[in-house]
Amino acid sequence: MNEPNERPGLEVRRCAFFFDVDGTLAEIQPRPELVSIPPRSLVALEQLHLSEVPVAVISGRPLSQLDALLSPLRLPAAGVHGAERRTADGDMRNLALDDEVFNAIHRDLEQACARHPGLSLENKTVAFALHFRLAPELEDVARELAETFVERYGDVLALQPGKCVFELKPRGASKGEVIRTFMQEPPFRGLMPVFVGDDLTDEAGFKVVNELGGLTIKVGTGPTEATQRLDSVEAVGDWLESLLAVLAEQPQQSTESRMK
């Protein structure tokens, strides 16, 4: 597996960029609310966006949290692994559970988690996350609990393991499928997808982008479907800035010529 060059050999204006957030654009923290995206990465994302290079964020976080992290930038985005999606036109496309079923799952999960101090339940409004980062000894407990609920509500829920978390998401929500959907719409359609991620949740995205003939970049160590690798969140910031340097050398193209 290769590392991206210092000066990427990409035709940046012929690419559509997709980024995970936690562990990719931002360092992972003990609690989700402590996470922030480095200012230089925000500036680089904004410059790509202002240069009409399609950029979207694809995350397990809800869209409301993504918007807060990226503020004042407002990008096309998929939250909760694709259960929430905002198109480039600003339209919302959500997968949602029935309110009665969702509330019943929430109530039962709260009761189950209360028996295990240190296990944190996050309600993402369309999904749930069982965090055990602050109590790693509860990993097996969290896994068993998540598997039990997915089995109980298998017609509406799917299990998504992540870093120190097990997520219960709506069936059909997938980073891979949501990237595929974005790539069928303007301004992404006709361009080469590039996806940067770090986690198990990103592997579905890597697989789809590879199928589409795009570029996939894994941040950090571990087995992956990605074809290239960056060492760290800091290296992602370096790479983003290198994209801007390449972009400055590539002439502006019309939308029609970019999509040929």
Residue pairs with C-beta under 8 A, 6 or more apart in sequence:
1 218
1 224
1 226
1 227
1 228
1 229
2 227
2 228
2 229
3 228
3 229
3 230
3 231
4 217
4 228
4 230
4 239
6 242
7 242
7 245
7 246
8 239
8 242
8 243
8 246
10 194
10 215
10 243
10 246
11 192
11 250
12 48
12 53
12 243
12 246
12 247
12 250
13 51
13 53
13 247
13 250
13 252
13 253
13 258
14 191
14 192
14 258
15 53
15 54
15 191
15 192
15 193
15 194
15 215
16 53
16 54
16 55
16 56
16 182
16 183
16 187
16 188
16 191
16 192
16 193
16 194
17 48
17 53
17 54
17 55
17 56
17 194
17 195
17 196
18 55
18 56
18 57
18 58
18 179
18 182
18 193
18 194
18 195
18 196
18 205
18 209
19 25
19 45
19 55
19 56
19 57
19 58
19 195
19 196
19 197
20 57
20 58
20 59
20 175
20 195
20 196
20 197
20 198
20 199
20 201
20 202
20 205
20 219
21 35
21 37
21 57
21 59
21 61
21 66
21 69
22 28
22 32
22 35
22 59
22 60
22 61
22 198
22 199
23 163
23 197
23 198
23 199
23 219
23 220
23 233
24 196
24 197
24 198
24 202
24 219
24 233
24 236
25 37
25 38
25 41
25 45
25 57
25 233
25 236
26 35
26 36
26 37
26 38
26 41
26 69
26 233
27 35
27 233
28 35
28 163
29 35
30 133
30 134
31 133
31 134
32 61
32 65
32 122
32 131
35 69
36 69
37 69
37 70
38 233
38 234
38 237
40 237
40 240
40 241
41 236
41 237
41 240
42 70
42 73
44 237
44 240
44 241
44 243
44 244
45 55
45 70
45 73
45 75
45 240
46 73
47 244
47 247
48 55
48 240
48 243
48 244
48 247
49 55
49 73
49 75
51 247
51 252
52 187
52 255
53 247
54 76
54 88
54 187
54 188
54 191
55 75
55 76
56 75
56 76
56 77
56 78
56 88
56 182
56 188
57 66
57 70
57 75
57 76
57 77
57 78
58 77
58 78
58 82
58 175
58 178
58 179
58 195
58 197
58 202
58 205
59 66
59 77
59 78
59 79
59 81
60 79
60 80
60 81
60 129
60 160
60 162
60 165
60 167
60 201
61 69
61 79
61 80
61 124
62 79
62 80
62 84
62 124
62 125
62 126
63 77
63 79
63 84
63 86
64 79
65 79
66 77
66 79
67 74
67 77
76 86
76 87
76 88
76 182
77 85
77 86
78 84
78 85
78 86
78 175
78 178
78 179
78 182
79 85
79 124
80 124
80 126
80 127
80 169
80 170
80 173
81 127
81 160
81 167
81 169
81 173
81 174
81 175
81 178
81 201
82 95
82 172
82 173
82 174
82 175
82 177
82 178
82 181
83 94
83 95
83 96
83 126
83 127
83 169
83 170
83 173
84 92
84 94
84 95
84 126
85 92
85 93
85 94
85 178
85 181
86 92
86 93
87 93
87 182
87 185
88 185
88 186
88 187
88 188
93 181
94 126
95 126
95 170
95 172
95 173
96 102
96 126
96 170
97 105
97 126
97 156
97 170
98 156
101 153
101 156
102 126
105 128
105 149
105 153
105 157
105 168
106 123
106 128
108 149
109 121
109 128
109 130
109 145
109 149
109 168
110 121
112 145
113 119
113 120
113 121
113 130
113 145
116 135
116 138
116 141
116 145
117 135
118 132
118 134
118 135
118 137
118 138
119 130
119 131
119 132
119 135
119 138
119 141
119 142
119 145
120 130
120 131
120 132
120 134
121 128
121 129
121 130
121 131
122 128
122 129
122 130
122 131
126 169
126 170
127 167
127 168
127 169
127 170
127 173
128 167
128 168
129 165
129 166
129 167
129 168
130 142
130 145
130 146
130 165
130 166
130 167
130 168
131 142
131 164
131 165
132 138
132 139
132 141
132 142
132 164
132 165
133 163
133 164
133 165
136 164
139 164
142 165
142 166
143 161
143 166
145 166
146 159
146 166
146 167
146 168
147 159
149 157
149 168
150 157
150 158
150 159
150 168
153 168
155 171
156 170
156 171
157 168
157 169
157 170
157 171
158 168
158 169
158 170
158 171
158 172
158 173
159 166
159 167
159 168
160 166
160 167
160 168
160 169
160 200
160 201
161 167
161 200
161 201
162 199
162 200
162 201
163 199
163 200
167 201
174 204
175 197
175 201
175 202
175 204
175 205
176 204
176 205
176 206
176 207
176 208
176 209
177 204
177 208
179 193
179 195
179 205
179 208
179 209
180 208
180 212
182 188
183 189
183 191
183 193
183 212
186 255
187 255
189 259
190 258
190 259
190 260
191 258
191 259
192 213
192 214
192 215
193 209
193 212
193 214
193 215
194 209
194 214
194 215
194 216
194 217
195 202
195 205
195 206
195 209
195 214
195 215
195 216
195 217
196 217
196 219
196 230
196 236
196 239
197 205
197 206
197 217
197 218
197 219
197 226
198 218
198 219
198 220
202 218
203 224
203 225
205 216
206 216
206 218
206 224
206 225
206 226
207 225
209 215
209 216
210 216
210 225
210 227
215 227
215 228
216 225
216 226
216 227
216 228
217 226
217 227
217 228
217 229
217 230
217 239
218 224
218 226
218 228
218 229
218 230
219 229
219 230
219 231
219 232
219 233
219 235
219 236
220 229
220 230
220 231
220 232
230 236
230 239
